[in-house]
């Protein structure tokens, strides 16, 4: 059986190492789902052969390997919490299983960061994963990522979205 085609970003822009780790995590989560690869194998493959390596004549930039591992292990560990949160924000008639695999991986990674990475502001998480979606999609998907993550962020981190109190500088 041949290995499934990996999603390839449309365009790679200069980015910081955490952004690259997010992009790699989405690709790895996609691979896990499509190929049935287990967590340890896909993390090892990406760390040994992808992150910062040359593949088919193209040099991949260095990503934050620790951030990548945290995203991967966290999404897998929290998936039973993450998936219902995503499902509840989708339109009626669109269960999570009907969402494109790479879009599903993007949403899962973004929700994981909103749940467990309070050190990253919610607006930054949303922006980062909208950019990840733009790497793969041109149409509605980045807007879907924005809408789903924004709604979940408002539920999980309402203080970050509260209006400033009058009289405070």
Secondary structure, 3 states (H helix, E strand, C coil): CCCCCCCCCCCCCCCCHHHHHHHHHHHHHHHHHHHCCCHHHHHHHHHHHCCCCEECCEECCCCCHHHHHHHHHHHHHHHHHHHHHHHHHCCCCCCHHHCCHHHHHHHHHHHHHHHHCCCCCHHHHHHHHHHHHHHHCCCCHHHHHHHHHHHHHHHHCHHHHCCCCCCCC
